[in-house]
Amino acid sequence: MNKIAVFDVSGAVYYGTLGFSKTNDDYYGFPIAGMRALMSRSAIELAAGRKIAFAFDTRSVKKNWYEGYKANRTPNRNVSAQIEFLFEFLMKIGLPCVKVDGFEADDVISWYAEDYSDEDLLIYSNDHDVAHNVHDSIRMKPFKTSDVIICQSNYHTVLTYKFRSHIWPIEFNTINAYK
């Protein structure tokens, strides 16, 4: 059985740039905190003997279907600069990078989950929408190191929704229906 880790690159860079770093990490004015977050986790997985792959976003066809799709998000130049650099760099050194016009990294990750459903697949993402891929051999690890790895046995305790003062579990593989 292969051990594989697939990374949501945008999620790693956003987390490293906006949620992880206490300082504004840069190298001669170029932001590096997001790259550091991605590369440190990918190095850990390589050291553990996992094959790795990187999933990149493109402008989603969902934007054409629904004008308000992700309309509340403000582009962050520090994040996009790191993502562009990472794509070129990782491609040059020969690591698998998947970027498909019209699709997001979530879609690419779902394709990996389908193609490698019998393998030991670890998905790195902060986007809980990706949790619908979790099953007995596929787990999801958020980038925040204190967050719990989501697996089939803890799915309903890790993924919950809150309404007023009540917290209810989200049943296994119903995250998309909830959202």
Disulfide bonds with the S-S distance in Angstrom:
none
